[in-house]
Amino acid sequence: MERNYLRLSQVYMIVILIILLISCKKETPLTDQDLATKWADMTLFITKNTPSNSPTYSSRCLGYIGLTMYESVVNIDSNYQSLEGQLDGLDSLPKPEIGKEYDWKLSLNAAQALILKNIYNQTSDLNKLKIDSLEKVIFEEYSTKNEDKELINRSVTFGKAIASRIFEWSKTDGGHRAYLKNFDKKMIYPTKLGSWKPPLYGQSFSHFPLHPHWGENRTFLKKNHEISDPKVIPYDTLPNSAYYKQFLAVYQQEKSLTQAQKEAAIWWGDDPDETFTPPGHSYYLATVVIKKANPNLIKCAETYAKVGMGVADAFTNCWKWKYKFFTERPNTFIPQHIDKFWESFWPDPPFPAFPSGHAIQAATTATILSDLYGEKFSFTDKAHVGRKRDELRNVDFKERHFDSFWQVAQETANSRFYGGIHVPQDNEAGLEKGKVVAENINQLKWKK
């Protein structure tokens, strides 16, 4: 009991110090971009530091968190409109009182705090206190500038109402609290030739498949649920067959990996045990773009909503196809048919191969960001700068510079080929279908 009390006291002391440190910097007022990106940074901190997380679950969370940001401030600009009635099952959302004024920044602040704690309800008490601390600091920043207490309360109440409504809707999508059932120990595996098998050399501690029913979940857009299946090359072990050549390409590439290719392979790995996951990396890139482009608050929120819902729908579709086709990875085909001593540069994740999750969500993000900020956009990705050197693979984490968003998507897909865990068709199908997911997101009626 005494030990628990001391631990709790230490937690509160840390929180107080955080508040004091942030408060000391209040000479510089928060900009619109600061408000949006501070909540995005907090979202990725919670994503990275919450147990039992996965790329599937985090993609879902980012979709609801980004949408909540957008809906909490959509009324700030008369050119924009709510997405209610456009998303699957989201038929109504709270409305602001007609003729009443609101501080939409306070609305966003309250909404982000509540949706983040609700959607990641399994995160630690310390993490929830960090969320509370950020909410408090931002609330004080904006509320002290306004003496209208009713307006302040009305704005906060509206933000919380939006977050609550979206969270209740999220419970019906099939993925609620899915972190409690990450791996399916009872799944009966298909017996067809070329089927995926649990890896001997695996990225995860578990040899059971991750979220085999994730593809049955509701997508944000009905249209994204109806996307046609990608085409897969039929199984064949003959050396001249198209299927065999897919794996031969992986084998030959691994034999000639350059240092730059190795750096790409580990940069985009985004192991959920160590990072904010692949969809989190896309959300991070949205922040990088926002900080450089300096858009207004509604466009910041639009960016996070589009990227969040995009990667969520990309992963739902990807998992539907992974478990429909149930294709093997190079670590089973190559040792059996090409070189029995071969091992991939990067360890296998615990789920089937086709199509590539990295490729589909990266293509979705690239297509969305290109539509918002133009195809030519130079920026630097520093997501993993400072991470400890990968001694096993003799590779450092070095920042990466890009001149377009599609350059990122292509490198992300290629990194899985360099890692030896995806054949070319996995990446090609992922890039192709990721574009479709994004185009459907872009075609929503965001403006009146």
N, C-alpha and C positions, 0 to 999 in steps of 0.2 A: 504493500500500500504506500509506504513512504517513498519507495523507489519510483513508483508511478507518479506520485505527487511532484517529486523533484523533476522528473522528465517533463511533465506538463508545465511546470514553472519555467523550465528552460525554453520550451516552445514559445511561451508567451513573451519571454525576454527577447527571443529572436525576432518575433513579429513586431514588437515595440521598436527595436533597433531599425528594422526595415522601414517602418513608418517615419521614424526620425530622419533616416538618411534621405528618403525621398522628399520629405518636407523641406530639407535644407536646400533643395534645388528648385524651390518654387518661384525663384526670381524670374525664371523663364517660363512664360505661360505655355500650357500644352497646346499644340496645334491640332487640327483635325486628324492629321496623319499620326501624331503621337497617340491620340486617343485610340484609334483603330489598331495601330501596330502594337501598342502595349498590351492590348487584350489578345492579339494574335500571338505575341511572345509568351504570354501567360498560358495560352491554350497549348502551345507546343511544349512548354515546361511540364505541364500536367500530363500531356500525352507521353512524354519521355519518362516521367517519373511515377507512373501509375502501374502497379503490378498486373500481370496477366493480360497485358495489352497485345494487340496483333494488328497487322496491316488492315485486315478486314474491319475489325471493330473501330480502329482509329479513323478509317475513311468515313464510316457512318457518323461518328461523333463530329468530325469536321463539317460534314454536310449540314447537320442541325445547328451547330454553333455559327457557321457562316450565314445560314438563312436567318437565324435569330438576330444577328447584327443588322442585316439588311432591313428586316421588318420593323425593327425598333426605331429606325431613322427614316424610313421610306417617305414619311410625310414632311420631311425637311425640304423637299424639292417637289414642286407641283408638276414637274415633267415626268416624275416617276410614279409607279403604282405598285401596290401589293401583289404578291404572287398567289394570294388565296384564289381558289377555284382553278388554278393552273397546274397545281401539283396534286399527285394522286392521293385523294382522301383529305386534303387540307381545304375544306370548303368554306371555313370562316375563321377570322382572326379578330381580336379586339380592335375597336375603332376609337380614335381620339374623340373627345367631346367637341361637338360643333361649336365654333365661336370661342373656344378656350385656347389659351396659349400654352405651349410646352417648351421645355428645354430638352431638345432631342439628344443632346450629349449626355445628359443625366439619364435619359431613357436607355440609351445604348449601354451605358455603364452598368445600370441595374440589371439589364437583360443579359449581358454577357456573364456577369457574376453568377446569376441564378442558373442559366442553362449549363454553364461549365460545371458547377457543383452537382447538378442533377444528372447530366449525361455521363459524368465520370464519378458517380456516387461511390465507387469502390476505392477512390484515391484516399490517401492518408489524411488524418486530421490536420497535420501540419500543412499539407498542401491546400486544404480548404481554408486554413487561416491565412495563407498567402493570398488566396483569391479575395478573401474578405479585406485584407490590408490594401490591396490594389484598388478595390472598389471604394474603400474609405478615403484614400488619398485623392482619387479622381473626383469623388463626390464633394470633398471639401474645396477642391480647386474651382469647381463650377458653381457650387451652391453659395459660396461666400460673395459671389458677384451679383447675387440676386436676393432682394429682400422679400420677395413674394413667396411665402412659405407654402401657400396653397399650390402655386405653380410648380414648386419644387416637388412637393408630395405627389402631385398629379403626374408629373413626368416620370418619377421613379415607379409609381404604381403601374403606369402604362407599360413601361419596360418589363417589369416583372410579369405582367399579364401576358405579354407576347411570349416571353420565355416559357411560362407555365403551359400555355396552349400548345406551343410547338413541342414541348417535352411530352405532354400527354399524347399527342399525335405520334411521336416517335415510338411509344410503347407498343404500337400496333403493327410495326413494320416487319416483325419476325426476328429482329436482332437485339431486342431489349435484353440487357444483362447477359449478352452472349459470352462474356469473359468467364462465366461460370461453367461453360461447356465448350471450351476451345477445341478439344480433341475428342474424336469419336472412336471409342475402343470397341464398339460393337459393329462397326461398319463391315459389310460383306463386300470384298473386293471383286471387281470383274475378273474373269479368267481369260479374256481374249488376249491374243498375242499383241505385244507392245504396250501392255497396261503398266501403269505406274506401280512401283513397289517402294515401300519405306526405305529410305537411304541408310546404308551402313556408315557413310561419311556425311553426317547431317548437321545442319545449322541449329536445329532445335534439340532439346533434351528428349522430346517425344518422338516416337516412331509411328504415331498414329496420325491420321490425316486431320488437318486444320479446317474446321468449319465446312464440312462437306455439304451442308444444306444451305449455305449462305446465299447461293444463287436463287433460292426460292423466296428470298426477302423482297419486300416492296421497294421498287426504285422511286426516287423523287418524281421522275417523269414517267407516265405510262408509256410514252413513246420510246423511252430507253429500254423498257422491259420487252418491247416488241422488235428490237433490232435482230436482223437475220443472223443465223449462225455463220461463223467463219468456216472456210474450207480447210480441211486437214488432209495431208498426204497419206495415202494408205500404207499400212505396214508392209515392209518387204526387207528381207535380209540379203538379197542379191547385190553384189558390189556396184553394179551399174544402175541400180534403181534410184529413183528420186529420194526415197526414204533413207536409204543407206548413205547417200551423199550428204544429207543433212547432218548426220552424226560424224561423218568423215571430216566435214568442214570444221566442226568443233574440235575434233582430235588434232587436226593439223594446225589450227589456230593456237591451241594450248602449247604446242611444241615451239612456237615462235613468238610468244608474247613479248612485247616491248615493255620497257619500264612505264611509259605513258599509258599503255593499255592496262597494266596492272594497277596503276593509280586510279584509272577510271573505274575499274572493277571494284575496288574497295570503297571508293568515294560513294558510289550509288548503292552499296550493299544495304545500308540503313537497317541493320539488324534491330528488331524491336526490343531486344534485351539491352541494347546500348544506345539507341537513338530514338528520334521522334517518328520512326517508321517511314516507308516510302511516300505515302500520302501526306504525312507531316512535312516531308521535304518539299512537296509541291506547295503546301500552305506557306512554308518558309519563303519560297521563291516569290510568292505573291507579295510578301512583306518587303523583300528586296526591291521589287519593282515599284511598289507604292512609295517607298522611301526615296527612290530616285525620281519618279514621275511627279510626285507631290500633288496628287489629285484632291478634289474636295471630299468631304466626309461621305456623301452618298455614293460616290464612285469607289471609295475605299471599301465600303460595305458591299457594294455590288461585286467587287473583285473577289472578296472572301466568300460571298454566297455562291458565286459561279464556280470558283475553284473547289470549294468544299462539296457542293452537291455534285459537281462533275466527277471528282475522284471517288465519291461514294457510289454513284451509279456505274462508274467504270469497274470498280471492284465487284459489285454485285453481278454484273454481266460476266466478268472474267471468271468468277467462281462458278457460275452456272455452266460455262463452257468447259472449265477445267474438269469438273466432275461428270460432265456429259461425255466428253471424249476420253478422259482418264489416261492421257498419254504419258509414256515413260520419259525419263530424263537421260542425258548422256551417260551418267554414272552406272546405269544398268545395261544400256545397249553396247557401249564401246568396250567394256571389259569382256562381254560375251561374244562380240562379233569382230572386233578390231584389234584390241590390245588388252589382255587380261590384267595387266599391271597398271593400267591408266587410272588416274584420279583427277578430278576437276580442280582448278585453281581455287574456286570458292565452294564451300559446302552446300549441299542440297537443302532447300527448305522443305517442310513436311506437307507437301501437296503436289498434285499432278502438274504437268508442264504447260500444256497448250490451252490458251495463249499466255503470253508473258504479262503478269500483273504490273511489273515495272513499266513495260512498254505502253500498255493501254492507259494507265493513269498519267504517264508523262505526256502522251500524245493529247489526251484530254486537256491537260493543263496548258500545254503549248498552244493549242487551238483557241482556247478561251483567252489567254493573255494576249495572243496576237490580235484577236478581234478587239480587245479593249485598248491596247497600247501600240498596235502596229507590228508588222512582221519583223522589222529591223529595230532591235532594241538591245543595246550593249549593257552588260552588267556582269558582276562578279559574284560567284557563289562561294561564301565562306562558312558554310554550315558546319563543316567538320574541322575547321582550322583549330589547332590546339589539342586535338585528340592524340593520344599516345600512339607512337609508331607501331605499325603492324609488324612485329619482329618475325613472326612465322613466315610471312610472305615478303619480308624485306622491302616494305613500302611505307612511305610517309603520306599523311593526309595534306595535300596541297590544294590551295584555292584554285577555282576554275573560272576562266573568263569565257563569255559567250557573246556573240553578236546578234543572235536571234533566239526566239523561244523554241523553234523547231530543232535548232542545233542541240539544245538540252535534251529534247525528246529522243533524238537519234542517238546521242551519246548514252543516255540512260538505257535504252534498249541494247545498244552494242555492249554495254558493260556486262550484261548477263551472258552474252555470247563469249566475251573474253573470260568471264568467270567459269565457263564450261558447264553452266546449268541450264542453258536454253539453246536450242537449235535455231537457225534463221527463221523458219516458218513461225515459230512461237512469237518472235519479235515483230515480224511482218504483219501477222494477224492482229497483234496487240496495237500496233501503230495505226492500222487501218480502222479498227473498230473504235479506238479512242477518239479519233476525229469525229466519228458519227455521234458518239455520246456528247461531245462538246458542242457540235453544231445544233443538236436538239436543245441544249441548255441555252445557247446563244439566241435561239429563235423564240424563246419565251417572250411574252410581252412585258418587258421591263419598264418601258416608257409608254405614256398615253398616246 
